[in-house]
Amino acid sequence: MPAGFKLSLQCRSGAPRKPSRAAWTALFEHAWQHVPAKCRKAAGSDSPAVDLHLIGDNEIAELNFAHMRHRGATDVLSFPMGEFDPERGAFFLGEIIVSHETAVREARLRGLTTENELARYAVHGFLHLLGYDDSTKTEAAAMSKLQERILASAAKKLAVLR
């Protein structure tokens, strides 16, 4: 387990209060343990830090256009940093921005809980912070397989997915 996984959680107006900060931290710790050791080593630390932001569709649409030049809302954006943060005493992997409104809609369509859909987006973003890419079919399939394996094993252990 990481030596003190650091999580900064920001929930904008209207964002669900569940999962809790502790549950999010447990999910990221779980995901950290389930990525290959070479990814953890490449990330540069046994003490990683992540910022997670739960925002609405309008705000994520603005970020999506500003940073990706894509119009409209998306489910998740990731901004890898990969640098030591002396204030936290941790290696800052980066920021994950999740649209809670998209998660609510998609969860209903897929017959999942909102928490489960939010966790899916967060793990997807986390994998991007660790260098995973999904720009080709092969990369997307490999990333999706790891993401779903992490979520399946987390569902057995963590309340965030229940």
C-alpha positions in Angstrom: 0.0 0.0 0.0 1.3 3.5 -0.7 2.9 5.3 2.2 0.2 7.9 2.7 -1.8 8.2 -0.5 -2.8 11.9 -0.7 -6.2 12.9 -2.2 -7.6 16.4 -2.6 -11.3 16.2 -3.3 -13.4 19.1 -4.6 -17.1 18.7 -5.1 -18.8 21.6 -7.0 -22.3 22.6 -6.4 -24.7 19.8 -7.1 -22.1 17.1 -6.9 -23.0 14.0 -4.8 -21.4 13.8 -1.4 -21.0 10.0 -1.8 -18.5 8.5 -2.1 -16.7 10.1 0.8 -13.1 11.3 0.6 -12.1 8.2 2.5 -13.8 5.9 0.0 -12.2 7.8 -2.9 -8.8 7.4 -1.3 -9.4 3.7 -0.8 -10.4 3.3 -4.4 -7.2 5.1 -5.6 -5.1 3.1 -3.2 -6.7 -0.1 -4.6 -6.1 1.0 -8.2 -2.5 1.9 -7.4 -1.9 -1.6 -6.1 -3.4 -3.2 -9.2 -1.4 -1.4 -11.9 1.8 -3.1 -12.9 4.8 -2.3 -10.7 6.6 -0.7 -13.7 3.8 2.0 -13.8 4.1 2.7 -10.1 7.9 3.0 -10.4 7.6 5.2 -13.5 5.2 7.4 -11.5 8.2 8.1 -9.2 6.9 7.4 -5.7 5.4 5.2 -3.2 3.5 8.2 -1.9 1.3 9.5 -4.7 -1.1 12.4 -4.7 -4.2 13.0 -6.9 -6.6 15.9 -7.1 -10.2 14.8 -7.9 -12.8 17.3 -9.0 -16.5 16.5 -9.4 -18.1 19.2 -11.6 -21.1 19.7 -13.8 -21.5 19.3 -17.6 -21.2 23.0 -18.4 -17.9 23.3 -16.6 -16.4 20.2 -18.0 -17.6 21.2 -21.5 -15.6 24.5 -21.1 -12.5 22.5 -20.0 -13.0 20.0 -22.7 -12.9 22.7 -25.4 -10.2 24.8 -23.8 -7.8 21.8 -23.4 -8.8 19.3 -25.9 -10.6 21.4 -28.5 -13.6 19.1 -28.3 -17.1 20.6 -28.1 -19.6 19.5 -25.4 -19.4 17.7 -22.1 -17.4 14.6 -21.6 -17.3 12.1 -18.7 -13.7 12.6 -17.5 -10.6 14.6 -18.2 -7.1 14.0 -16.8 -4.2 16.3 -16.5 -1.0 14.4 -15.7 1.6 16.4 -13.7 4.3 13.9 -12.6 6.2 16.0 -10.2 7.0 16.0 -6.5 4.8 18.3 -4.4 6.8 19.5 -1.4 3.7 20.8 0.4 2.1 17.4 0.4 5.3 15.5 0.7 4.1 13.3 -2.2 4.5 12.7 -5.9 1.7 14.6 -7.6 0.3 12.4 -10.4 -2.2 15.0 -11.6 -5.8 16.1 -11.7 -8.9 14.1 -12.6 -12.0 16.0 -13.5 -15.3 14.1 -13.6 -18.7 15.2 -14.7 -21.1 14.1 -12.0 -24.1 15.0 -14.3 -22.8 12.7 -17.0 -22.3 10.0 -14.4 -25.9 10.3 -13.2 -27.3 10.0 -16.8 -25.0 7.1 -17.8 -25.6 5.2 -14.6 -29.3 5.3 -15.2 -28.9 4.1 -18.8 -26.5 1.3 -17.8 -28.5 0.2 -14.7 -25.6 1.1 -12.3 -25.4 3.2 -9.2 -24.1 6.7 -9.7 -21.2 5.9 -7.3 -20.2 3.0 -9.6 -20.2 5.2 -12.7 -18.2 7.9 -10.9 -15.7 5.3 -9.8 -15.4 4.1 -13.4 -14.6 7.6 -14.6 -12.2 8.2 -11.7 -10.2 4.9 -12.3 -10.1 5.7 -16.1 -8.7 9.1 -15.3 -6.2 7.6 -12.8 -4.9 5.3 -15.5 -4.4 8.2 -17.8 -2.3 9.9 -15.1 -0.1 6.8 -15.0 0.5 7.0 -18.7 -2.2 4.7 -20.1 -3.6 5.9 -23.4 -6.8 5.0 -25.3 -6.3 6.7 -28.6 -6.0 3.5 -30.6 -8.3 0.4 -30.5 -5.5 -1.8 -29.1 -4.6 0.8 -26.4 -8.3 1.4 -25.5 -8.9 -2.4 -25.2 -5.9 -2.9 -22.9 -6.8 0.2 -20.8 -10.5 -0.9 -20.5 -9.5 -4.4 -19.5 -7.3 -3.1 -16.7 -9.9 -0.6 -15.6 -12.7 -3.2 -15.4 -10.4 -5.6 -13.6 -9.6 -2.9 -11.0 -13.3 -2.1 -10.6 -14.3 -5.7 -10.3 -11.8 -6.4 -7.6 -12.6 -3.1 -5.8 -16.3 -4.1 -5.8 -15.5 -7.1 -3.7 -13.6 -5.0 -1.1 -14.7 -1.4 -1.1 -17.9 0.2 -0.1 -17.4 2.9 -2.8 -18.9 0.5 -5.4 -21.8 -0.8 -3.3 
